[in-house]
Amino acid sequence: MTLARTKEFAIFQSMGMSRRKIFQMILWECLCYVLISSVIAVTVGCLYSLTILKMSIRQELLSTGWVMTYRFTLFPLPILVLVGLITAVLLAVFCFCRSEKKSVVERIRQMEM
């Protein structure tokens, strides 16, 4: 999505916005996406784990007599969120560097064609 906004960034730059501010905007946007999606994924995952999986384990235990233990742990979540944040930062840097290869005028004209 960031690469598709090349014309928008070129217009911002032509109006006087610095490259640093554009990069900060892209970076904060990517970080917000990661944090919001992490919160939603953790919430849905916890609810799923605590309700549906426990119910299915209980039904399996009652129907077959097979015993299975289940432990709910949040240990991998900080590691996965950190990996997501690092990926977002690297993606923001890549997209910004890729969109800045041409001059402002060339980027505006390229999208008009």
C-alpha positions in Angstrom: 0.0 0.0 0.0 2.9 2.4 0.7 4.4 1.8 -2.7 1.1 2.7 -4.3 1.1 6.1 -2.5 4.2 7.3 -4.4 2.3 10.2 -5.9 0.9 11.2 -2.5 4.4 11.3 -1.0 5.7 13.3 -3.9 2.9 15.9 -3.5 3.7 16.2 0.2 7.3 16.7 -0.6 6.5 19.3 -3.3 4.4 21.2 -0.7 7.4 21.4 1.7 7.2 18.3 3.8 10.7 16.9 4.6 11.8 13.4 3.8 12.2 12.8 7.5 8.6 13.7 8.2 7.3 11.5 5.4 9.5 8.6 6.7 8.1 9.2 10.2 4.6 9.1 8.9 5.2 5.8 7.1 6.9 4.3 10.1 4.1 5.3 12.5 1.5 4.0 10.1 3.2 0.6 9.9 3.7 0.4 13.7 0.0 1.3 14.3 -1.0 -1.5 11.9 1.2 -4.0 13.8 0.0 -3.0 17.2 -3.7 -2.9 16.3 -3.5 -6.3 14.5 -1.5 -7.7 17.5 -4.2 -6.6 20.0 -7.0 -8.0 17.9 -5.1 -11.3 17.3 -4.3 -11.8 20.9 -7.8 -11.0 22.0 -9.4 -13.4 19.5 -6.8 -16.0 20.2 -7.2 -15.9 23.9 -11.0 -16.1 23.7 -10.8 -19.0 21.2 -8.3 -20.8 23.4 -10.1 -20.4 26.6 -13.6 -21.3 25.3 -13.7 -23.5 22.2 -10.5 -25.5 22.8 -11.3 -26.3 26.4 -14.9 -27.3 25.5 -13.6 -29.6 22.8 -11.1 -31.2 25.1 -13.8 -31.7 27.7 -16.1 -33.4 25.1 -13.2 -35.6 24.0 -12.5 -36.6 27.6 -16.1 -37.5 28.3 -16.7 -39.4 25.0 -13.6 -41.5 24.8 -12.0 -41.4 28.3 -8.8 -40.2 26.7 -6.9 -37.7 28.9 -5.2 -34.7 27.5 -3.9 -31.7 29.4 -4.0 -28.2 28.1 -2.0 -25.3 29.3 -2.7 -21.8 28.2 0.5 -19.7 27.9 1.2 -16.2 26.7 5.0 -16.7 26.6 5.4 -16.6 22.7 3.3 -13.5 22.3 5.9 -10.8 23.2 8.4 -12.5 20.9 5.9 -12.6 18.0 4.9 -9.0 18.6 8.6 -8.0 18.6 9.1 -9.8 15.3 6.1 -8.0 13.8 7.4 -4.7 14.9 10.9 -5.3 13.5 9.3 -6.5 10.2 7.1 -3.3 10.1 10.2 -1.1 10.6 12.1 -2.9 7.9 9.2 -2.8 5.5 8.8 1.0 6.1 12.5 1.6 5.4 12.3 -0.6 2.2 9.2 1.2 0.9 10.5 4.6 1.6 13.8 4.0 -0.1 12.1 2.4 -3.1 9.7 5.3 -3.5 12.5 7.9 -3.2 14.5 6.7 -6.2 13.1 9.3 -8.6 12.7 13.0 -8.3 9.5 14.6 -7.1 8.4 15.7 -10.6 9.1 12.3 -12.1 7.1 10.6 -9.4 4.1 12.9 -9.9 4.3 12.5 -13.7 4.7 8.7 -13.6 1.4 8.2 -11.8 -0.5 10.5 -14.2 0.3 8.3 -17.3 
